[in-house]
Amino acid sequence: MNKNNTITRNQYFFVIQSAMIGIGVISLAAGVTKKAQQSGWIAIIIAGIYPILCVILSYEIYKNLNFIEYTQASEQLFGKFLTKIFTVLFSINFLFLEGAVISGLANELTFSTIKFLSPYVVVFLTSLLIYYNSVDGLKIVARLSELVFYLTIFIFLIPIYFINKGDVTNILPVVNNYGSLFTAIPTTFFAYSGVELSIAIVPLITNKMGAKGAGIAACIFTTILYTFITLVTILYMGWKLTSQLQYPFLYLVATTEIAVISNFEPLFIFIWGNKIFQTAACMHFGATYFFSEATKIPYKKSCIISSIIVAVVGIFMIPEYKRSSLTDKVMPYLVGYIFIWLIAAYILSLYKKVKKNEK
């Protein structure tokens, strides 16, 4: 096991929540309210089952196989040929997700604070910084994720300011239409993406006891954050206005008045931008790890190649309407693939465990 890629149980928590909490902070409310109106926040809670299942199944698969690393585990379950295909697909999954994250960051920054820069320049610079963050492996990514987590706590506190300023009638009736509620669930998939990183990193945790609980805690934390932000946004602005805005939570932040800060929005963008940067770094490790495993190119060289690919994907997803449209179309297929792989791998790992016990 490469020591640069080992993490502790607590760092696992930080990495998983960091991989998920990103663009969805400012944009998720718009997507779910378009489908489920004032009930959009409930769709987020229901969809929160997906990341929890991901971390549970990932842990149980490796537990059944004595926590051997991904490639060995996959070859035992599916054989070398299918493992090669699956590994390439995992790499494509993370390359796409990371490209969507950095293009989303570029689109938002050029929309709000750095209008003088081209989004293509932002994508290039972000890709370069993410490369330097990820090139030394998971250990550094995990340490930075732990540091950035405390910025996430700050983001969590912002909606509290608006709780007493909203109108409770904006979220009534609680459920208007059960059909639209469930059609809103796919719009949350991109917000929860990144949790698939658990498939790669569970065997890399040094202290496995309690690791499953740490992963579940990260998923619950993420679900609560997304739900709370969306609920308060709808409570304050109503679902109609929320659904029409590109970045509804950013609009909410722009109305915040703090006595010692003349303009709170740039401060929030700085904090949120650092969070997005770390989200992309987590995904970049996933993309590079699977790319390296599929091609047998050393990790550091793979990191350079994946950075170039991600920059191209990110540029392709500019402007924002293009990125949003593409992620909405692609994400259900990616989530479907991940879920099918997890179920199949779990069933096969149980069979392998039973066979070993019989021997």
ABEGO torsion letter per residue (X at the ends): XBAAABBBAAAAAAAAAAAABBAAAAAAAAAAAAAAEAAAAAAAAAAAAAAAAAAAAAAAAAAAAGGBBAAAAAAAAAEAAAAAAAAAAAAAAAAAAAAAAAAAAAAAAAAAABAABBAAAAAAAAAAAAAAAAAAEAAAAAAAAAAAAAAAAAAAAAAAAAAAABBAAAAOBABABAAAAAAAAAAAAAAABGAAAAAAAAAABABABGAAAAAAAAAAAAAAAAAAAAAAAAAAAEAAAAAABABAAAAAAAABBBAABABAAAAAAAAAAAAAAAAAAAAAAAAAAAAAAAAGBBAAAAAAAAAAAAAAAAAAAOBAAAAAAAAAAAAAAAAAAAAAAAAAAAAAAAAAAAAAAAX
